[in-house]
Amino acid sequence: MRIGVTGHRPRALPGGYNLDHPANKAILRWLTERLHELKPSVGCTGMALGVDQLFCLACVETQVPYVAFVPCAGQDRVWPPKSQALYKRLLEAAHEVRMVSSKPYFRGCMEKRNAAMKDWLLEEEGSVLLAVYAGLPGGTRRMIEACKSKLEIIVLDPRKIK
């Protein structure tokens, strides 16, 4: 069984950019618990800041290989140095890296990445999408909408983290 993730970027998470914040640790713990419980053969992530990278850390912790779907060249180009360093480490730890586009960022590249992830998940019956979703408009909502009739979706609302 394959497992994917979608979720908010740091600005929409209670813990923001601080991976040591209790809320981000709780999200990481939830992702890790789902990986232990579901026992997927492989995961997939879009490598964005926030939930995507927390999922990578959960995969590393649980020894679940993951495929990094990179939307464009230089995805991390405008990120803070600390975030860039983590991104590079997580790319190196990936089982496979799939470049969705070799072009630099362009309008729509994240949607193309999400479509590639959805198609990859649908290649294997019984795949699951984990979503850390607070009901906000954006890419997380669009990914959930695209997958809801095709995949089991397990949701954590980050506003309810204690």
Beta strands, then each sheet from edge to edge (+ up, - down):
strand 1: 2-7
strand 2: 42-45
strand 3: 66-70
strand 4: 96-99
strand 5: 128-132
strand 6: 152-156
sheet 1: 4+ 3+ 2+ 1+ 5+ 6+
end
